Amino acid sequence: MAENRKKWIQQQIKDKQTYLGIELGSTRIKSVLVANDFQPIASGEHEWANRLEDGVWTYSLTDIWKGLQESYRKMADQVKENYQMELTEIGAMGFSAMMHGYLAFDQDNELLVPFRTWRNAMTEEAEKKLTQAFNFNIPQRWSIAHLYQAMLNREEHLDKIDFFTTLAGYVHWQLTEEKVLGIGDASGMFPIDSQTKDYDERYLLDFKQLAKDEGFDLDLQQLLPTVKVAGELAGTLTEKGAKLLDPTGTLKTGIPICAPEGDAGTGMVATNSVLPRTGNVSAGTSVFAMIVLEEALKNVHPEIDIVTTPTGEQVAMVHANNCSTEIDAWVRIFKEFTSQLNLDIDLPTIYAALFNTSRDANPDGGGLLAYGYHSGENITKMPVGRPLFARTPDASFNLGNFMRTQLLTAFGALRIGMTILEDEAVEIDQLVAHGGIFKTPEIAQEILAAAMKTPVTVMETAGEGGAWGMAVLAAYLNNNLTNKPLSLPNFLTHQVFQADKGVTIEASQASIEGYDVFIQRYLEGLPIEKLAGELLYTNN
């Protein structure tokens, strides 16, 4: 690092011109600290995984705080090592996490049932009844679907429920004592009215009647977190919160904290995709495309969520539960193989080597077929996880085709959902992708461009993902507190992304045609029991 740059960063830290974003993703908790130029100056990570306990995908509260503390500590240690300074104060901070799910608490702030994450496909009855009653799609993973399913199941904990929220909302509450939620994350709990920037009154009344029909008399709005939009102060770090995040006691209290957001919202910010006709694809354990709408969709589609930007504009979200988990599993197998040969090759090198083999592969994967379903997949009506790789004896089976097939299928369910938006005549001027799968230059980006049939841009910060986007939202809060407030699109375009235009790739015609061939094979293989056999499919 140049000495001038180092001195400038040291001054930024001293002047509280740094902004922290922490995102709790499905497989890692990442902390990113940025300076006033929005470039990362320190980061920390903690790897974790959900567990299947009694049929429920969950994380424990202990795991949440252990992971947050380790991620923060690694970031703070990096600040101390690189800049010889203790991180005691920060200009502003914010927390984001995977959306949806169900964290329910009683009046004593005790968790009533284990955290039910977005990954659970256990609310089908609620999904159908709510969607029909609202004439608005309510997917299984939405928080309101979990609450209503608990009513349908007559679960005992509902007698004690006082508050329910998302993972980001829970973390923010514990650090600030404020029961609030960013509007983007809130839109994955319950439908939002983009005019009032609050929960939709029509559906609140509809739900009150549905609950009463099941014998529950409750005020849903009192149970839900208060909605905040980007740029609004959502609380400050309390003494308890500071010790929760940094048990060493180094971090001071009083730091402004912006509204907690979901990973969809931070993805929009990280890709400057908050205006109509812009969109982004966020790829990780799951994958989703977010397209900001010019006008409401004409029809209700079970494959399409209607959520919002961090400032409340309507967004069509195509969400697939599975993306890169199966790729990660195969990479670990190759890592084991290299270890057996006594070769010390790190995972990033193995990822890059395997991804690059796909450059010379057949555009359609050589006739191979795979489904990376580690959990149920709503778009293709797959109720449970069943990762599968299949081929005919005469298929072109080599490493390049194998890896290309894994990459092609990572976006398979997403591609199916996107055809619905094409039929709705939704226009996209700009599509930006981010997530770890894009760290190896061009490979996954080109395949995604073929799947989406539109050019795809990847920013330099693509690998930083949502944590960086959350740090930008914290910086946006600071700007609105200390300067003349700007709209979020203006702030992103003229301050954050002024110099970073990213790298754009347009898929070749051969790649587009190859993806079309693959997706036809993918569709013909559904439902999976046709390939895997009834026993494999039904045996849990």
C-alpha positions in Angstrom: 0.0 0.0 0.0 1.3 3.5 -0.9 2.4 5.5 2.1 0.1 8.4 1.1 -2.9 6.2 0.9 -2.1 4.7 4.3 -1.9 8.1 5.9 -5.1 9.2 4.3 -6.9 6.1 5.6 -5.5 6.7 9.1 -6.9 10.2 9.0 -10.3 8.9 7.8 -10.4 6.5 10.8 -9.5 9.3 13.2 -12.1 11.6 11.7 -14.9 8.9 11.8 -15.1 9.0 8.0 -15.4 5.2 7.8 -18.6 3.2 7.4 -19.2 -0.4 8.3 -21.5 -3.0 6.7 -22.1 -6.5 8.1 -24.1 -9.0 6.2 -25.2 -12.4 7.5 -25.4 -14.6 4.4 -26.3 -18.2 4.2 -22.7 -19.5 4.4 -20.7 -16.5 5.7 -21.0 -13.5 7.9 -18.9 -10.7 6.3 -17.8 -7.3 7.7 -16.6 -4.6 5.3 -15.3 -1.2 6.4 -15.1 1.5 3.7 -13.5 4.9 3.7 -15.0 8.1 2.3 -14.2 7.0 -1.2 -16.3 3.9 -0.7 -13.3 1.6 -1.2 -12.9 -1.3 1.3 -10.1 -0.7 3.8 -10.6 -3.8 6.0 -12.8 -6.9 6.1 -13.5 -9.9 8.2 -15.4 -13.2 7.6 -16.9 -16.0 9.5 -18.1 -19.2 7.8 -21.2 -20.8 9.1 -24.0 -23.2 7.9 -27.6 -23.8 8.7 -28.6 -27.0 10.3 -31.6 -29.3 9.7 -33.0 -29.8 13.2 -36.4 -31.6 13.6 -37.1 -31.0 9.9 -36.4 -27.2 10.2 -33.5 -25.4 8.6 -32.2 -23.1 11.3 -29.3 -21.2 12.9 -29.0 -20.8 16.7 -28.9 -17.4 18.4 -25.5 -18.5 19.8 -24.2 -19.1 16.3 -25.5 -15.7 15.2 -23.5 -13.8 17.9 -20.4 -16.0 17.7 -20.3 -15.4 14.0 -20.9 -11.6 14.2 -18.3 -11.2 16.8 -15.6 -13.2 14.9 -16.4 -11.4 11.7 -16.1 -8.0 13.4 -13.0 -9.0 15.3 -11.2 -10.0 12.1 -12.0 -6.8 10.5 -10.9 -4.7 13.5 -7.7 -6.8 13.8 -7.0 -6.0 10.1 -7.4 -2.3 10.9 -4.9 -2.5 13.7 -2.4 -4.5 11.7 -2.6 -2.4 8.5 -3.0 1.1 10.0 -1.7 0.7 13.5 -4.9 2.0 15.0 -7.6 0.7 17.3 -11.1 1.0 15.8 -13.0 2.8 18.5 -15.5 4.9 16.5 -17.2 4.6 13.1 -19.1 7.2 11.1 -22.1 5.0 10.7 -22.9 1.3 10.4 -25.6 -1.1 9.2 -26.6 -4.7 9.3 -28.2 -6.9 6.6 -29.0 -10.6 6.3 -30.8 -13.2 4.3 -34.4 -12.1 3.9 -37.7 -13.7 5.1 -37.9 -16.4 7.7 -39.4 -16.2 11.2 -38.0 -15.1 14.5 -40.8 -14.9 17.0 -40.4 -13.5 20.6 -42.5 -13.1 23.7 -42.8 -10.1 26.0 -39.7 -11.1 27.8 -37.7 -11.0 24.5 -37.3 -14.8 24.6 -37.3 -16.7 21.3 -40.4 -18.8 21.1 -39.4 -21.4 18.4 -36.1 -22.0 16.6 -35.4 -19.6 13.9 -37.1 -20.7 10.7 -35.0 -19.6 7.8 -36.1 -18.7 4.2 -34.9 -22.2 3.2 -37.8 -24.0 4.7 -40.5 -25.2 2.4 -43.0 -25.9 5.1 -45.8 -23.3 4.6 -47.5 -24.5 1.4 -51.0 -24.3 2.8 -50.4 -20.7 4.1 -48.9 -19.7 0.8 -51.9 -20.8 -1.2 -54.5 -19.3 1.2 -52.8 -15.9 1.6 -52.1 -15.6 -2.1 -55.7 -16.3 -2.9 -57.0 -13.9 -0.2 -54.7 -11.1 -1.1 -54.6 -11.7 -4.9 -50.9 -11.0 -4.3 -48.1 -13.6 -4.3 -47.0 -14.7 -0.8 -44.2 -17.2 -1.2 -43.6 -19.9 1.4 -40.4 -18.3 2.7 -42.2 -15.0 3.6 -42.5 -14.2 7.3 -46.3 -13.8 7.1 -46.6 -17.2 5.6 -44.7 -18.7 8.5 -46.9 -16.9 11.0 -50.2 -17.9 9.3 -49.0 -21.5 8.9 -48.3 -21.5 12.7 -52.0 -20.5 13.1 -53.2 -23.2 10.8 -51.1 -25.7 12.7 -52.5 -24.3 16.1 -48.9 -23.9 17.4 -48.8 -23.2 21.1 -46.2 -20.4 20.9 -48.8 -18.0 19.3 -50.4 -17.4 22.7 -47.2 -15.7 23.8 -46.0 -13.9 20.6 -45.3 -10.2 21.1 -43.0 -9.5 18.1 -41.6 -11.2 15.0 -38.9 -10.1 12.6 -36.2 -11.2 10.2 -32.5 -12.0 11.0 -31.3 -8.5 10.1 -34.2 -7.0 12.2 -33.2 -9.2 15.2 -29.6 -8.2 15.1 -30.5 -4.5 14.8 -32.9 -4.7 17.6 -30.4 -6.3 19.9 -27.7 -3.6 19.1 -30.0 -0.5 19.2 -33.2 -1.6 21.2 -35.2 -0.4 18.1 -37.7 -2.8 16.6 -37.4 -1.4 13.0 -36.7 -2.8 9.6 -35.6 -1.4 6.2 -38.5 -1.3 3.7 -36.8 -3.7 1.4 -36.4 -6.4 4.1 -39.9 -5.5 5.4 -41.3 -6.2 1.9 -40.3 -9.8 2.4 -42.2 -10.1 5.6 -45.5 -8.6 4.4 -46.6 -6.7 1.3 -45.7 -3.0 1.1 -47.6 0.0 -0.2 -45.0 1.9 -2.3 -47.1 5.1 -1.9 -47.3 5.2 1.9 -43.9 3.4 2.4 -45.5 1.1 4.9 -47.3 -2.2 5.2 -50.3 -2.3 2.8 -53.5 -1.5 4.8 -55.7 -3.6 2.5 -53.8 -6.7 3.3 -53.5 -6.0 7.0 -57.3 -5.9 7.1 -57.6 -9.1 5.1 -55.1 -10.9 7.4 -57.0 -9.7 10.5 -60.1 -11.5 9.2 -58.1 -14.6 8.2 -56.6 -14.8 11.7 -60.0 -14.3 13.3 -61.4 -17.2 11.2 -58.7 -19.4 12.8 -59.5 -18.1 16.3 -56.7 -15.6 16.7 -57.5 -12.0 17.5 -54.4 -9.9 17.0 -53.1 -6.6 15.7 -50.6 -7.7 13.1 -49.1 -4.2 12.7 -48.2 -4.3 16.5 -46.3 -7.5 15.9 -44.3 -6.3 12.9 -41.2 -4.1 13.0 -41.6 -0.4 12.1 -40.7 0.3 8.5 -37.8 2.7 7.7 -36.4 3.8 4.3 -32.8 4.2 3.3 -31.2 7.4 4.6 -33.3 7.5 7.8 -31.6 7.1 11.2 -32.8 3.8 12.6 -31.1 4.0 16.0 -27.7 4.2 17.7 -25.4 1.6 19.1 -26.2 1.1 22.8 -23.8 0.0 25.5 -25.2 -3.5 25.5 -25.0 -3.5 21.7 -21.4 -2.4 21.6 -20.4 -5.2 24.0 -22.4 -7.7 21.9 -20.6 -6.8 18.8 -17.1 -6.1 20.3 -16.7 -8.0 23.6 -13.2 -6.4 24.1 -15.0 -3.1 24.9 -12.9 -1.1 22.4 -15.9 0.1 20.3 -17.7 3.1 21.6 -21.4 3.6 21.9 -23.6 6.1 20.1 -22.7 5.2 16.5 -25.5 6.0 14.1 -27.1 2.9 12.5 -29.1 2.8 9.3 -32.2 0.7 8.7 -31.4 -3.1 8.6 -31.9 -4.5 5.1 -32.2 -7.8 3.4 -29.6 -9.2 1.0 -31.8 -8.3 -1.9 -31.7 -4.6 -1.0 -28.0 -4.6 -0.4 -27.5 -6.3 -3.7 -29.5 -3.5 -5.5 -27.2 -0.9 -3.8 -24.0 -2.8 -4.5 -24.9 -2.9 -8.2 -26.5 0.6 -8.5 -29.8 -1.0 -9.6 -32.4 1.1 -7.8 -34.0 2.9 -10.8 -36.8 1.6 -13.0 -35.6 -0.7 -15.9 -32.4 -1.6 -14.0 -31.8 -4.9 -12.4 -29.3 -7.1 -10.7 -28.6 -10.7 -10.1 -27.3 -11.8 -6.6 -25.8 -15.3 -6.7 -24.7 -17.4 -3.7 -26.4 -20.3 -1.9 -29.6 -19.0 -3.6 -29.9 -16.8 -6.6 -32.3 -14.0 -7.3 -32.9 -11.4 -10.0 -34.3 -8.1 -9.0 -35.9 -5.9 -11.7 -37.1 -2.4 -10.7 -40.5 -2.0 -12.3 -41.9 1.0 -14.2 -45.5 -0.2 -13.4 -47.1 -3.1 -11.6 -47.3 -6.5 -13.2 -50.6 -7.4 -14.9 -51.0 -10.8 -13.3 -50.1 -12.6 -10.1 -47.3 -15.2 -10.6 -46.3 -17.7 -7.9 -42.8 -17.6 -9.3 -42.4 -13.8 -8.9 -42.1 -12.0 -5.6 -43.1 -8.3 -5.5 -40.7 -6.6 -3.0 -39.1 -3.1 -2.9 -35.9 -1.2 -3.3 -34.4 0.3 0.0 -36.4 3.4 -0.8 -39.7 1.6 -1.5 -40.0 1.3 -5.3 -41.7 -1.9 -6.6 -39.3 -4.7 -7.7 -40.1 -8.0 -9.3 -37.9 -10.7 -7.7 -37.3 -14.0 -9.3 -35.9 -16.2 -6.5 -34.4 -19.6 -6.8 -33.5 -21.4 -3.6 -30.4 -23.1 -5.1 -27.4 -21.8 -6.9 -23.8 -22.4 -6.0 -23.9 -24.9 -3.1 -23.4 -27.9 -5.4 -20.5 -26.2 -7.1 -18.9 -25.6 -3.7 -19.4 -29.2 -2.8 -17.6 -30.4 -6.0 -14.8 -27.9 -5.4 -14.3 -29.4 -1.9 -14.0 -32.9 -3.5 -11.3 -31.7 -5.8 -9.6 -30.0 -2.8 -9.6 -33.4 -1.0 -8.1 -35.0 -4.1 -5.2 -32.5 -4.2 -4.6 -33.1 -0.5 -4.4 -36.8 -1.2 -1.6 -36.0 -3.6 0.1 -33.9 -0.9 -0.5 -30.7 -2.9 -1.1 -27.5 -1.0 -3.5 -25.7 -3.3 -5.9 -23.2 -1.8 -9.6 -23.1 -2.6 -9.6 -19.9 -4.7 -7.0 -21.4 -7.0 -9.0 -24.6 -7.4 -12.2 -22.6 -8.1 -10.4 -20.6 -10.8 -8.8 -23.7 -12.4 -12.1 -25.6 -12.5 -14.1 -22.6 -13.8 -11.6 -22.0 -16.5 -11.9 -25.5 -17.9 -15.4 -24.5 -19.0 -14.0 -22.1 -21.6 -13.4 -24.9 -24.1 -16.4 -26.9 -23.2 -19.5 -27.5 -25.4 -21.9 -24.5 -25.1 -24.7 -26.8 -23.9 -22.4 -28.8 -21.5 -22.0 -31.7 -23.9 -25.3 -33.4 -23.2 -24.7 -33.6 -19.4 -27.4 -32.7 -16.9 -27.4 -31.6 -13.3 -29.7 -30.2 -10.7 -28.0 -28.5 -7.7 -31.0 -28.8 -5.4 -29.7 -28.9 -1.9 -33.1 -27.7 -0.7 -36.6 -27.6 -2.2 -37.0 -25.5 -5.3 -40.3 -23.5 -5.5 -40.0 -22.5 -9.2 -39.8 -26.1 -10.4 -42.1 -27.5 -7.6 -39.3 -29.6 -6.1 -40.4 -30.1 -2.4 -37.0 -31.4 -1.0 -33.3 -31.1 -1.8 -31.9 -33.8 -4.1 -28.6 -32.8 -5.9 -28.3 -34.9 -9.0 -25.8 -35.3 -11.9 -26.9 -37.5 -14.8 -25.6 -38.4 -18.3 -26.2 -40.8 -21.1 -23.4 -43.2 -22.0 -22.7 -41.3 -25.2 -22.6 -37.8 -23.7 -19.4 -35.9 -23.9 -18.1 -36.4 -20.4 -15.0 -34.4 -19.6 -14.0 -31.9 -16.9 -14.8 -28.8 -19.0 -18.3 -30.0 -19.8 -18.9 -31.2 -16.2 -18.0 -27.8 -14.8 -19.9 -25.9 -17.5 -23.0 -28.0 -16.7 -22.7 -27.1 -13.0 -22.6 -23.5 -14.0 -25.4 -23.8 -16.5 -27.7 -25.4 -13.9 -26.8 -22.9 -11.2 -29.0 -20.4 -13.2 -31.5 -22.9 -14.5 -34.4 -22.2 -12.1 -33.8 -18.5 -12.4 -34.0 -18.7 -16.2 -37.4 -20.3 -16.0 -38.7 -17.5 -13.7 -37.3 -14.8 -16.0 -39.4 -16.0 -19.0 -42.5 -14.8 -17.0 -41.1 -11.3 -16.9 -40.5 -11.5 -20.6 -44.1 -12.4 -21.1 -45.1 -9.4 -18.9 -43.1 -7.1 -21.3 -40.8 -6.0 -18.5 -37.9 -4.0 -20.0 -34.3 -4.1 -18.7 -31.7 -1.5 -19.7 -29.0 -2.6 -17.3 -28.3 -5.9 -15.5 -25.5 -6.1 -13.0 -24.4 -9.2 -11.2 -22.6 -9.8 -7.9 -21.6 -12.6 -5.6 -18.7 -14.9 -5.0 -19.4 -17.0 -8.1 -18.3 -14.0 -10.2 -14.8 -13.7 -8.6 -13.3 -15.8 -11.4 -13.4 -13.3 -14.3 -15.9 -13.7 -17.1 -16.8 -17.4 -16.7 -20.1 -17.3 -14.7 -20.8 -13.8 -16.0 -20.8 -15.0 -19.6 -23.1 -18.0 -18.7 -25.5 -15.7 -16.9 -25.6 -13.4 -19.9 -26.5 -16.4 -22.0 -29.2 -17.5 -19.6 -30.7 -14.0 -19.3 -30.2 -13.1 -23.0 -28.9 -9.7 -22.1 -25.5 -8.2 -21.4 -24.3 -8.6 -17.8 -22.1 -6.1 -16.0 -19.9 -7.0 -13.0 -18.4 -4.2 -10.8 -15.0 -4.3 -9.3 -16.7 -4.8 -5.9 -18.7 -7.8 -7.1 -16.9 -10.2 -4.7 -17.6 -7.9 -1.7 -21.3 -8.4 -2.2 -24.0 -7.3 0.2 -21.7 -6.3 3.1 -20.2 -3.6 0.9 -23.7 -2.6 -0.2 -24.7 -2.3 3.5 -21.6 -0.1 4.2 -22.7 2.2 1.3 -26.2 2.5 2.9 -24.4 3.4 6.2 -22.5 6.1 4.3 -25.7 7.3 2.7 -27.2 7.7 6.2 -24.2 9.7 7.3 -24.5 11.9 4.1 -28.1 12.7 4.9 -27.3 13.4 8.6 -24.4 15.7 7.9 -25.0 17.2 4.4 -27.9 18.2 2.2 -29.9 15.0 1.7 -29.7 13.3 -1.7 -31.9 10.7 -3.3 -30.4 7.3 -3.2 -30.1 7.0 -7.0 -28.2 10.4 -7.1 -26.0 9.4 -4.2 -25.1 6.1 -5.9 -24.6 7.4 -9.4 -22.7 10.6 -8.7 -20.7 9.6 -5.6 -20.4 5.9 -5.2 -20.2 4.6 -8.8 -18.8 7.7 -10.5 -15.5 5.9 -11.4 -16.6 2.2 -11.4 -18.4 1.4 -14.6 -17.7 -2.3 -14.3 -17.0 -4.9 -17.0 -19.8 -5.8 -19.3 -20.0 -9.1 -21.2 -22.5 -10.0 -24.0 -22.9 -13.7 -24.5 -22.0 -15.1 -28.0 -24.8 -16.5 -30.1 -23.3 -19.9 -29.7 -23.5 -19.6 -25.9 -27.1 -18.4 -26.0 -28.1 -21.2 -28.3 -26.2 -23.7 -26.1 -28.0 -22.5 -23.0 -31.3 -22.9 -24.8 -30.4 -26.5 -25.6 -29.4 -27.1 -22.0 -32.5 -25.6 -20.5 -34.7 -27.7 -22.7 -32.9 -30.8 -21.4 -33.2 -29.4 -17.8 -37.0 -29.0 -18.3 -37.4 -32.4 -19.8 -35.7 -33.9 -16.8 -38.3 -32.5 -14.4 -39.8 -33.7 -12.1 -36.5 -35.2 -10.8 -38.0 -38.5 -9.8 -38.2 -39.4 -13.5 -34.4 -39.5 -13.5 -33.6 -40.4 -9.9 -36.2 -43.0 -9.3 -39.1 -43.0 -6.8 -37.1 -44.4 -3.9 -34.3 -41.8 -4.0 -36.9 -39.0 -4.4 -39.2 -40.0 -1.6 -36.7 -41.4 1.0 -35.9 -38.6 3.4 
